[in-house]
Amino acid sequence: MKIIFISGVKFGHEILTHILKHGHKISLVFSYDDSKKEIYSDYVSFDDVTKKYGVQNIKVNKINDIKNFRLIKNVKPDLILVMGWSQLIDEKILELPVIGTIGSHPTELPKYRGRAPIPWSILKNLKKSALTFFWIDKGTDSGDLLNQKFFEIHKNDDASTLYKKITKLGKQMLLKNLQKLEKGIITRIPQDESKFIEYWEKRTPDDGKIDWKKSAKEIHLLIRATTYPYPGAFTIFKDHKLIIWKAKLSSLQGTSGKIFQIGRNIMVGTKKGSISIQKARFGSQDLPISQIFKKSDEGTIL
C-alpha cells in the first residue's frame, strides 16, 4: 500500500514515527517549510524521522501548489494521511488516492467541528471528548467517520496533558486502522448532519490575554487551555509579556490584578478568589518564579 503522509506538528511527528517503527512504508512526506515555526505553536521538523527511515521529506508552504499535486500524482498513492495540517486539501488532490484521504480531529465529530479543538475543549469545560479519524472530503471536518474513541478530560488536565493523551490514543488507533485497510477492510460511517453541530472559531495568541477582572476559575481555565504547546495565557509585567504556563486556584481574596503575596507562592487577586503562579515565561525565556518576582514587586498591578 502506497501511503503519502502530510503533517507539520508534534502530533503528526509522533504518529509517523510510530507507524514507521511498526513496519509500515511511507512513499513520501510533506511537512511545513521551516518558516512556519514562527506561525504554528506545535510546529516540528520532520527531518530526523524521515532521515532515520529513508523517506523523502518535501517541505512546503502550500500543499495545494501544482508542483505538489504533480509529486502526489506521480506516486499514485493508495492512501493519504493528513495528521495535523492547517490548510484544506484541494479536491484535485483528494481524488488521487485509490482508497482515500484520512484526517484526524481531536473532538467528537460531528458534534464539534472547527479550529483549536484542544483549547476549546478545555475552555468549554467538556468532561469527555473523542479522537476521530475521518475520510476528508471537500467540506470542513464533514467526511465519513473511520474510527472514533472517547477519552475523559479531568479537572487537572491542561492543553499539554490533553495533547499527550490524544497523541498516545492516536498512535494506537491509526496502527489498528492501517492493519484493517491493508486487509481491504474499509469503514465509512456517514456523519449525522441532523445532530447538534457546533463550529469552533480560530484562536490567536491575543486571545490568551488575561482579564484580571474575571474570576480565578475563569482565568485558571484560560491558563490550562492555552498552555504549551500553545502560545499561553499572558499579562503585562514591567512592560514585558509574562506568559503563565501553570497556576493554581486559591480562595484567598485580593484586588483584581494586584500581586498581593510574594514568597513561596506568587498570588494575584481576581474578581473572585486568586491565582497562584507556578510556572511562567518572562520576556523570551522560561525562568524560575524566584527570578521573575522580587519582594519589592508586591503591590504591583498587572
Secondary structure, 3 states (H helix, E strand, C coil): CCEEEECCEHHHHHHHHHHHHCCCCCCEEEEECHHHHHCCCCECCCHHHHHHHCCCEEEECCCCCHHHHHHHHHHCCCEEEECCCCCCCCHHHHCCCCCEEEEEECCCCCCEEECCHHHHHHHCCCCEEEEEEEECCCCCCCCCEEEEEEEECCCCCCHHHHHHHHHHHHHHHHHHHHHHHHCCCCCCECCCCCCCCEEECCCCHHHHECCCCCCHHHHHHHHHHHCCCCCCEEEEECCEEEEEEEEEEECCCCCECEEEEECCCEEEECCCCEEEEEEEEECCEEECHHHHCCHHHCCCEC
